[in-house]
Each structure stands twice: as structure tokens, then as C-alpha cells.
Amino acid sequence: MIVVEDSAAPSGPHPVLAVTGLAREARLAAGPGVATVGAGGNPERLRDLLRGRAAPGCRAVMSIGIAGGLDPNLVPGDVVVATGVSAGGVRHPAHPQVVAALARRLVDAPARVIEADVVGVEAAVLSPHAKAQLRAETGAAVVDMESHVAAAFAEAHGLPFCAVRVVCDPADRALPAAIAKALKPDGEPDLLAVLAALARRSASVGGLIRLARDSSAAFASLGRCRALLGVGLGVPDLGELLRDVA
């Protein structure tokens, strides 16, 4: 099962499409002027879901949720407003005026907010060494498994793209492989898989506690950001963007 939730924007028929990986991210993103779609941390499933839309049905696309830290200066809860997303040697720029609008909305966020690139991957980046290598190759501040798919979808339909991602596991923290995969198709955590990993000792209690602490900080920050973004995730409509240009 995949999360899809639509709500019409108060100012028009087309909402902002919020692309997420986890069910909790989708629940946080939902609200007036927002349609949410998530695929349980599976980029290929997300592509299929987006291809299956009869029409884009949105005025902009935002990737929103938590992410792995690549910049060693970032800590759990820090926020990245994406200037672009790269994957496989291809970079998709975020809409600069949308980036500026989001940054203004988040200026009062209690966490650190930076504008930087995101990198999208097909599988979770688990080790500090792999994170450092990805950072050196791309210069990105964070990594996730949805932003590149969302950006490609937006580009294919001529829609503005943006992303707001909050650091969960920092650059120097390893992510247990068994825990990273412990997700149901709808993006809910698979508690049985977590318990099985602990029983097999493929994950440690200490690692699980650290991840829980990091996740708590990340989701608390994401919730505060969501409140600041407001209706339509703070993305101005195309008419507003055109007026800004003029």
C-alpha cells in the first residue's frame, strides 16, 4: 500500500505535490493545498506511482522529509532547502524563486537552515565512509531516496521543483542496514523486522537508541518547519512567481 492523499488548494484546483518516503513524513506534509505521495523508501515504486498519475495534477513538486547528513557540520534537526538535486551525474536545479520563498518562510525556524544541494540515491547510504565519498563526489549536504525522482517528475512536466530535507543521521553516524530496510511498502516502520534484526544481532540496541534519538530530533524539526511553511507548503503559485519576475 502506498500513501496518496489529495486536498485542493484554497486558491485553486491544483495543490503542491509533496513527495515523501516515510508514512510519518507524508502525515506531516499533508494539509490544505497539498497532495502527498510516498512509496516506502523505494525509488522505483515511487517512479511507478508518479507515472501512474493520469496527469500531474499539481502546480509544483516538493520533496520533503528527513535525510542522511553528508556535510560534517550538520547535526540532527538541521534543515536543508535544496538548491538542486543530483543523481547519476545529472543535476536538476530547484526553482530559485521557490527556494527564496521557502527560505523566507523558515527564517524563524529554531534549527539551522541552509541552502545547499541534495543528492538522490537508489539505496540507503549506510557508512560514514560512503557518506564522505558521496560528499566529495557531489558536494551535496544531504542524501535521500526521493528527491531525484521528484525532480525528474517535475522537470518532465515543466513544473517548479523544490525540496526541504531535515538531517537525521549525521555524516559521522553509521545507519544499520537491517534497520534502514525495516519499512513496510506504505512507509510505516516494520517493527517485526526491527526485532528480527536485533535477534540476529545484525543491529545493536545502542545503534537503535542512537537512531531513535536522531530521528526524534529530525521529526521535531520537520514538524516545526511544516508549521512555518503553512498552506501549500509555502510554495507561491505560478502567478505570484510571474509577478515577482515582473
C-alpha positions as CSV (number, residue, x, y, z in Angstrom):
1,M,0.0,0.0,0.0
2,I,1.2,3.5,-0.9
3,V,0.3,6.8,0.7
4,V,-1.6,9.1,-1.5
5,E,-3.6,12.0,-0.1
6,D,-5.1,14.9,-2.0
7,S,-6.5,18.2,-0.8
8,A,-7.5,21.1,-3.0
9,A,-5.7,24.4,-2.6
10,P,-7.9,27.1,-1.2
11,S,-6.8,29.5,-4.1
12,G,-7.2,27.0,-6.9
13,P,-7.7,23.4,-8.0
14,H,-4.1,22.3,-8.1
15,P,-2.1,21.5,-4.9
16,V,1.6,21.2,-4.4
17,L,2.7,17.6,-4.6
18,A,4.7,16.6,-1.6
19,V,6.9,13.6,-2.3
20,T,7.9,11.6,0.7
21,G,9.4,8.2,1.6
22,L,8.0,7.5,5.1
23,A,4.4,7.5,6.2
24,R,5.2,9.9,9.0
25,E,6.7,12.4,6.6
26,A,3.5,12.2,4.5
27,R,1.3,12.8,7.5
28,L,3.4,15.8,8.5
29,A,3.3,17.2,5.0
30,A,-0.4,16.8,4.5
31,G,-2.8,19.8,4.8
32,P,-4.6,22.5,2.8
33,G,-3.2,22.9,-0.7
34,V,-1.1,19.7,-0.5
35,A,-1.3,16.3,-2.2
36,T,1.1,13.8,-0.6
37,V,2.6,10.7,-2.2
38,G,5.0,8.2,-0.7
39,A,6.5,4.9,-1.7
40,G,8.0,3.4,1.5
41,G,11.6,4.3,0.7
42,N,11.6,2.6,-2.7
43,P,12.6,4.9,-5.6
44,E,11.4,2.5,-8.4
45,R,8.0,2.2,-6.7
46,L,7.8,5.9,-6.5
47,R,8.5,6.3,-10.2
48,D,5.8,3.8,-11.0
49,L,3.3,5.7,-8.8
50,L,4.2,9.0,-10.4
51,R,4.0,7.5,-13.9
52,G,0.6,6.2,-13.0
53,R,-0.9,9.6,-12.4
54,A,-3.3,10.4,-15.2
55,A,-1.9,14.0,-15.2
56,P,0.5,15.8,-12.9
57,G,-2.5,17.3,-11.0
58,C,-0.3,19.8,-9.2
59,R,1.3,23.2,-9.6
60,A,4.7,22.4,-8.1
61,V,6.6,19.4,-6.7
62,M,8.3,19.4,-3.3
63,S,10.4,16.6,-1.8
64,I,10.0,16.8,1.9
65,G,11.2,14.7,4.8
66,I,14.3,13.6,6.6
67,A,17.7,12.8,5.1
68,G,21.1,11.5,5.8
69,G,23.8,14.1,6.5
70,L,26.8,14.4,4.2
71,D,28.1,17.8,5.3
72,P,30.0,17.1,8.6
73,N,28.9,20.4,10.0
74,L,25.2,19.4,10.1
75,V,23.6,17.8,13.1
76,P,20.2,16.1,13.5
77,G,17.4,18.6,13.1
78,D,19.3,20.9,10.8
79,V,17.4,21.9,7.7
80,V,18.4,22.0,4.0
81,V,16.4,23.9,1.5
82,A,17.6,22.4,-1.7
83,T,19.2,24.5,-4.4
84,G,19.2,21.4,-6.6
85,V,19.4,17.6,-6.6
86,S,21.9,15.4,-8.4
87,A,21.8,11.7,-9.3
88,G,23.8,9.6,-11.7
89,G,25.8,12.6,-12.9
90,V,22.6,14.7,-13.7
91,R,21.7,17.8,-11.7
92,H,18.2,19.1,-11.5
93,P,18.1,22.7,-10.2
94,A,15.4,23.8,-7.8
95,H,13.3,26.8,-8.8
96,P,15.3,29.7,-7.5
97,Q,12.3,31.9,-6.6
98,V,10.6,29.0,-4.7
99,V,13.9,28.4,-2.9
100,A,14.0,32.0,-1.8
101,A,10.3,31.9,-0.7
102,L,10.9,28.8,1.4
103,A,14.0,30.2,3.0
104,R,12.0,33.3,4.0
105,R,9.3,31.1,5.5
106,L,11.8,29.2,7.5
107,V,13.9,32.2,8.7
108,D,12.3,31.8,12.2
109,A,13.0,28.0,12.4
110,P,14.8,27.2,15.7
111,A,17.1,24.9,13.8
112,R,19.9,25.9,11.5
113,V,18.6,26.3,7.9
114,I,21.0,26.3,4.9
115,E,20.6,26.4,1.2
116,A,22.6,23.6,-0.5
117,D,22.3,20.7,-2.9
118,V,20.8,17.3,-2.2
119,V,21.9,14.0,-3.8
120,G,19.4,11.3,-4.6
121,V,20.3,7.6,-4.4
122,E,18.6,4.3,-5.2
123,A,19.7,2.6,-1.9
124,A,20.4,3.9,1.6
125,V,23.9,5.2,2.2
126,L,24.9,3.5,5.4
127,S,28.5,4.1,6.4
128,P,30.4,7.3,7.2
129,H,32.9,6.4,4.6
130,A,30.2,6.1,1.9
131,K,28.8,9.4,3.0
132,A,32.1,11.1,2.8
133,Q,32.7,9.7,-0.7
134,L,29.3,10.9,-1.9
135,R,30.0,14.3,-0.4
136,A,33.3,14.5,-2.2
137,E,31.8,13.5,-5.5
138,T,28.7,15.7,-5.4
139,G,29.3,18.5,-2.9
140,A,25.7,17.8,-1.6
141,A,24.8,18.5,2.0
142,V,22.3,15.6,2.5
143,V,21.2,12.4,0.8
144,D,17.8,10.9,0.3
145,M,16.0,8.4,-1.9
146,E,13.1,10.5,-3.2
147,S,14.3,14.0,-4.3
148,H,15.9,12.9,-7.6
149,V,12.7,11.0,-8.5
150,A,10.6,14.1,-7.6
151,A,12.9,16.4,-9.5
152,A,12.8,14.3,-12.7
153,F,9.0,14.1,-12.5
154,A,8.7,17.9,-12.1
155,E,11.1,18.5,-15.0
156,A,9.2,16.1,-17.3
157,H,6.0,18.1,-16.7
158,G,7.5,21.6,-16.7
159,L,6.7,22.2,-13.0
160,P,8.7,24.1,-10.3
161,F,10.7,21.7,-8.1
162,C,11.9,22.3,-4.6
163,A,12.9,20.3,-1.6
164,V,13.1,20.7,2.2
165,R,15.1,17.9,4.0
166,V,16.0,17.7,7.6
167,V,19.1,15.9,8.8
168,C,18.5,12.6,10.7
169,D,21.7,10.5,10.8
170,P,24.7,12.9,10.6
171,A,27.7,12.4,8.4
172,D,29.7,10.5,11.0
173,R,27.0,8.2,12.1
174,A,26.5,4.7,10.5
175,L,23.0,3.6,9.7
176,P,22.3,-0.1,10.5
177,A,21.5,-1.8,7.2
178,A,18.8,-4.0,8.7
179,I,17.1,-1.0,10.3
180,A,17.3,1.1,7.1
181,K,15.3,-1.7,5.3
182,A,12.8,-2.2,8.0
183,L,9.9,-0.4,6.2
184,K,6.6,-1.6,5.0
185,P,5.5,-0.7,1.5
186,D,3.3,2.1,2.9
187,G,6.3,3.7,4.6
188,E,5.4,2.6,8.1
189,P,8.2,1.1,10.2
190,D,8.3,-2.7,10.2
191,L,8.6,-3.5,13.9
192,L,8.9,-7.2,13.4
193,A,11.8,-6.7,11.0
194,V,13.5,-4.5,13.6
195,L,13.1,-7.2,16.3
196,A,14.3,-9.8,13.9
197,A,17.4,-7.7,13.2
198,L,18.1,-7.4,16.9
199,A,17.7,-11.1,17.4
200,R,20.1,-11.9,14.6
201,R,22.5,-9.3,16.0
202,S,22.6,-7.5,12.6
203,A,21.6,-4.4,14.6
204,S,22.6,-3.3,18.1
205,V,20.4,-1.9,20.8
206,G,22.9,1.0,21.1
207,G,22.6,1.7,17.4
208,L,18.9,1.6,17.6
209,I,18.8,4.0,20.5
210,R,21.1,6.5,18.7
211,L,18.9,6.3,15.6
212,A,15.8,6.8,17.6
213,R,17.3,9.9,19.2
214,D,18.4,11.3,15.8
215,S,15.0,10.6,14.3
216,S,13.3,12.3,17.2
217,A,15.3,15.5,16.7
218,A,14.8,15.3,12.9
219,F,11.0,14.8,13.1
220,A,10.6,17.5,15.7
221,S,12.4,19.9,13.4
222,L,10.4,18.8,10.4
223,G,7.2,19.4,12.3
224,R,8.3,23.0,13.2
225,C,9.3,23.6,9.6
226,R,5.9,22.3,8.3
227,A,4.1,24.7,10.6
228,L,6.1,27.6,9.3
229,L,5.6,26.7,5.7
230,G,1.8,26.8,6.0
231,V,-0.8,26.4,3.3
232,G,0.6,24.8,0.1
233,L,3.9,24.1,1.9
234,G,4.7,27.8,1.4
235,V,5.2,27.4,-2.4
236,P,3.9,30.5,-4.2
237,D,1.7,29.9,-7.1
238,L,2.8,30.4,-10.7
239,G,1.0,33.8,-10.9
240,E,2.9,35.0,-7.9
241,L,6.2,33.8,-9.4
242,L,5.5,35.7,-12.6
243,R,4.6,38.8,-10.7
244,D,7.9,38.5,-8.8
245,V,9.8,38.3,-12.1
246,A,8.0,41.3,-13.4
